[in-house]
Amino acid sequence: MSVFIHIDILADALPFELAEQIVSLCPVEIFALQGQKLQVQEEREDECTLCDLCLNAAPAGALEIRKLYKDEKLVSRGTHE
């Protein structure tokens, strides 16, 4: 269970090709593919560096990163459809 960061994914909003891209973009390997869906490796969530690479790549609203220590939420803002 995460202490600092929690990531939510709206998997249906991410086509497989984009999910693959997000997995490869993450510098700390937080994301993985399960079948054709993007998922978070929960044991790695707190490794998130808040680099914004996934948030920029994902369609608007498809990813949310919650900072559990600060009551702040970051939401993807990419333009992919």
Secondary structure, DSSP 4 states (H G I P E B T S, - for coil): --SSEEEEE-GGGS-HHHHHHHHHH-TT--EEEETTEEEE-GGGGGG-----HHHHHSBTTSEEEEETTTTEEEE--B---
